[in-house]
Amino acid sequence: MPRIRAASVAEHRTMQRGALLDAARSLLSEGGTEALTFPALAERTGLARSSVYEYFRSRAAVVEELCAVDFPVWAAEVEAAMEVADTPEAKIEAYVRRQLALVGDRRHRAVVAISAGELDAGAREKIRAAHGGLIAMVVEALEGLGHEQPRLAAMLLQGVVDAAVRRIELGAAEEPGRIVEAAVSMALRGVRG
């Protein structure tokens, strides 16, 4: 009987933690990092504010957990899109298109809000590492195109993607589809050069 009780407590804690992370994603995507507060998390989840502190010691800890949970999912989606492409150029196009397709996803909006906010060194390092993982995915495709410095080219390519993400997120005058096409065109011309 004690084992069943322990398992249900652990399951309950896992569910609560998941609910807190989901609430954090919503708060970040709706109002940026300023909206991510423990009182707001408590209100969204129906927990007492003191209970939120049982799961996370700080706002930075929430951000680190979101990075640990969401970046791998996002990266896996980009990687899956690249895997079905058959040429280096097609892989690069898939890399750009899939990232830009994720802009409307709540996880992505939360990541953008996190990236724009003031974070502690640990959270900032997790974001850098995750972006490094994205960049590493496209290095091989750039090597396949014969780039002498594929890592540098990959970082610059990611800069094009990041700029397009910002344009889409800001609700720029251009239609999102036009931003995507311009980014893909710029990326493919750039990597060919």
N, C-alpha and C positions, 0 to 999 in steps of 0.2 A: 504493500500500500504506500509506503513512503516514496518509492520510486515513481509511482504514478503522479503523486503530488509534486515531486521535484520536476518532472517532465512538464507538467501543466504550468508551473510557475515559470520555467524557462521559455516555454512557448508563448506565454502571456507577455513576458519581457521582450521577446523578439517581435511580437506583434506591436507592442507599444513603441519600440524603437523605430520600427517601420512606419508607424503612423506619424511619429515625430519627424522623420526624414521627409515623408510625403508633405507634411504641413510646411516644413522648411522650404521645399521646392516651390510650393505654391506662393509662400510669402516672398521668396526671392524673385520669382518670375513676375509677381504682381507689383512689388514695390522696391526691388533692389535690396542691397544689404541693410539699409536702414530699417526695413520692415522685419528683418529677422531678429526678433527679440524673444527672450524667454517668456514674458507675459503673453506675447502673440502666439507662440508655440503652445503654451498652456491652454489658451482660449480655443485655438483650432482643434486641439485634440481632446479637450474636456478634462485634462489633467490639472492637478494643482501645480502652481509654479514651482514649488519645492520638489515635486516629482520629476520635473524636467531636469533638474540638477542631478537626479539619481542616474540619468542616462548620459548626460553631457555636462562637462565641467565648465564649458564656455561656448560662446558663439563660434570661436575658431574650431572647437572640437566638432561642432555640427558641420561646419564647412569641410573639415578634413574627412569626416565620415561620408558626406555627399560625394566628395571627389573619389574616395575609395570605392564607392558603390556605383556611381553613375559614369565616370570616365571609362571604365572597362566595357560597359554596355555600349556606349557611344562608339568607342574604338572598334569593338567587334562588328558593329554595323558598317563602319567604314571599310574595315578589312574584308568583310563578306562581299561588299560591292566590288572591291578591287579584285577579289579572287575569281570572279566570273568574267572579268575582262581578259582578253587574250593577247594584247600587245602592251608594251610599256606606255604608249600614249593613251590607250584606252584605260589602263590602270590609273594614270594620272587624272584623266577626265572623271573617272568614277570616284576617285579620292576627293576631288573638288565638289562634284555634284552631290555626293552623299552627305558631306559635311554641311553644305548649304541647304539640303533638304531637311536636315535636322533642326534648322533654326527655329521652326515653329513648335518643336517639341518642348514640353515643359521642363524636361531635364536640361535641355540645352539653354533655355532662357535662364534657368537657375545658375548654370555654369558661367554664363556671360555675366550675370549679376555678381557672382562670386569673384570673377576675375577683375571686375571693375572696382570692387570694394577694397577697403583697407583691411588687409589680412596680416596675421602674424607670419613669421618666417616659416614655420612648419607647414601651414596651409599653402603658402606661396610655393614652397618646394614641391608639394604634392601636385599642384597644378602644373608646374614646370616639368615634372617627371612625366605626367600624363601627356602633355603636349609633345614631349620628347618621343613618347611611344607612337604618337600619330605621325610625327615626322619620320621616324625610323621605317614606317610602313612604305613610304614613297621613295626612300633612298634607293632601293633595289630597282624600281622602275626607272629612276633617273640614271642609274648605272647602266641599265639596258639601252638607254639612249646615248651612252658614251660620254656623259658628263665627267669632266676631270675632277670636279668638286661636288659630288652628288649631295653631300650633307648640307653644304651651303645653299645649293640650289633648292633643296627641300625646305630649308628654313625660309628662304625668300618666297617659295611657292605658298607656304603656310601664311606668310604675310599677306598675299593676295586673298587667300581664303578669309583670313581674319578681317581684312578691310571690307570684303563683301558682306560678311556676317554683320559688321557694324552698320553698314548701309541698310541692310534689310531690317535689322533690329530697330534702327532709328526711324523707320517708316519714311525713308527717303522718297523724293519725288518720283523716282523711277519705279516701275513695277518690279516686284521681286524676281520675276522670270527674266526680265532684262538684265538685272544685276547678275543673276546666275550665269546667263549666256555670256555677258561681258567678262566675268571672272574666268569662266572656262576658256574663252578665246584668248584672254591675256595669259593664262597659265600655260596653255598649249603652245602659243607662239613663243613665250618665254623659255620654256624647257627645250624647244627645238633649236633656239638660238644658241 
